[in-house]
Amino acid sequence: MNPRLLAAVLALSVSTPLAAFAKQCAPVLKDGWVRVGPVAMPMMAGFGRIENPCPQPVAVVSASSPAFGDVSIHESRVVDGVNRMREMSELPVAAKSSATLAPGGMHLMLMRPSAPLKEGDKVAVTFKLKDGREVSGELVAKKAAPL
């Protein structure tokens, strides 16, 4: 067999599984939760940890949920002694790292719930990545932050 052809066949056989793995590798929402109160609220916040086990960084550019009319990614920061919240255009997650969504920091702003949530309810969330892929996650309704 021609050495160049053999090298091309070997390269293709090695790179194809790696390319398939790279396409399958995706971030995962861990320990997702949404705080529910005693009264139905027109807005809530979602929290958790977005883990990226992949060898390349990813960026979450949007989120959605059938349980809410609008979902966006926000960050709270203290500016000049005042806590301010702003929408984030994307949430970068480094390779083999994670991004934490927590009270007082980055979080999902969940607007216009389609129905009241009660403790234990599960809420499906879809995250859209900058590369066009979508990954699913779940938030569990809780009255207090998990320990």
Beta strands, then each sheet from edge to edge (+ up, - down):
strand 1: 28-35
strand 2: 43-52
strand 3: 58-64
strand 4: 68-79
strand 5: 82-87
strand 6: 91-93
strand 7: 97-101
strand 8: 106-113
strand 9: 122-129
strand 10: 134-142
sheet 1: 5+ 4- 8+ 2- 1+ 10+ 9- 3+ 6-
sheet 2: 5+ 4- 8+ 2- 7+
end
